[in-house]
Amino acid sequence: MTSVDVAREAGVSRTTVSYVLNNKEGLSIPEATRDRVRAAAARLGYAPSAAARALRTGRSDVVLVLLPHRVVSAVTESFLDTLTQLLTANGLTLLVYHGQGHERPGDVWRAVNPRAVISDTPYSPGEERELRQWGIQALTTLRSHEASSTNDQASTQESIGRLQVHYLTDVGHTSIAYATTGDMEQLSEYANPRLAGARRECAARGIAEPVVAAVDLDVDAARSTLATWRSLAPPVTAIAAYNDEVAIALLTAAHLEGIRVPRDLAIIGVDNIRVGRLVHPPLTTIQLAEQDEARYLADRILNPTATHDRPTEILSVLPRGTT
C-alpha cells in the first residue's frame, strides 16, 4: 500500500495524506479530515516509509547504539529503556547492535544511515572521519568517553571498586574481601578495573589488600567461599561484590551459615537491581546514574547545536540493611 492508495480511500490529496501522517504542524486541516486519513491508513495497513521520509527531509529517524562486547545488565537495560522513551517521544527509533568479538560495525551504519551513532567504545580516526562525511552525529557513552581521554582520571569501573571500599572503611571495616564474578573471561573489562580500584583504595586507606575469590551464582559455592573467608585471621568482616547478583548469593550463603548481616558481616553490591531491595536485609549497593547519561545523549541528538553538560556525579552509595 502507498500514500496514493490512502488518498484514494480517504477521498483527499496525496499531499494531505503526507501532512496528516507525518504530523505536519501549522496547517489548517480539519480534524475530521485528519481522522478520515488515519482511519483509511489503518484499514489499508499503511505505514509511512522511513527511507522515503529520510530522503525528503535529509535526516534519518534512526539512532544506532553500538554495544560491542557489552553484557546486558540491569544498568544497560535501564539506560536503553530511558533512551528509547526519550527518542520515541520525539519520533525517533533506537536500534541496538550487539557486536561479537572485536570487529567494528561500520557496515551497519552504512546500511542504516542513522541520524546519530552512540558507541560504547572509542571511534578510530577513520571512523570519525567517515561519520562526519556521511553527516552522522557521532556520540559516545561515558565509558567510551573516558577510555579515549588523555587525562589521569580513574575510569568509572575502577571508581566503583574504590567507592565500595571507601564506604566499607568509613563504617569501620578493615578486613575486606572482594567477590569477583565467576564469569571473569566474559566480564573482565568490567571486573578487572573494579578489583583494581578496590585494591588501590585499600592501599590509600592503609589497610591490607582485599582477599579475592571468584563467586559463581551458586549458593553452595558461595557458602564455601564465605566459610574460607571467615576462617582467616582476622576473619573477613566486609565484602565488596562485583555486582548485586554476586552480593545476593553471598547474603543467602551467610543466612545459611548462621552469619548475621550486618552485625558479623557487611556486604555491598553494584547496580541497584530491583530484587536487591526485596531481600532481607535490603542490599547496600552502588548506583550508576545511567538514566542521567541517557538524558544527556538524547538531548545531544534532539538539540545538536545547543551546549550540553555531561553528568559528572554518576556514582552514589545507597546504604541499606546489609551494612
GIDASUL-V396814 format. One line per field, one symbol per residue. ss: DSSP state (h for helix, s for strand, l for the rest). burial: # if it has 16 or more other ideal C-beta (glycine too) atoms within 10 Angstrom, else .. Layout:
ss: ???
burial: ???
//
This chain:
ss: llhhhhhhhhlllhhhhhhhhlllllllllhhhhhhhhhhhhhhlllllhhhhhhhhllllssssslllllllhhhhhhhhhhhhhhhllllsssssllllllllhhhhhhhlllsssslllllhhhhhhhhhhllsssslhhhhhhllllllllhhhhhhhhhhhhhhhlllllssssssllhhhhhhhhhhhhhhhhhhhhhhlllllssssslllhhhhhhhhhhhhlllllllssssllhhhhhhhhhhhhhhllllllllssssslllhhhhllllllssssslhhhhhhhhhhhhhllllllllllllsssslllll
burial: ..#.###.##.#...######............#.##..##....#......##.....###########..####.###.###.##....#.#.#..#....##...#..#.########.#...#..##....#.#######.#........###############...#.########....#..##.##########..#.#..##.#.#.....###.##..##.....################.##....#.##..#########..#..#...####.###########.###...........#..#..#.##
//
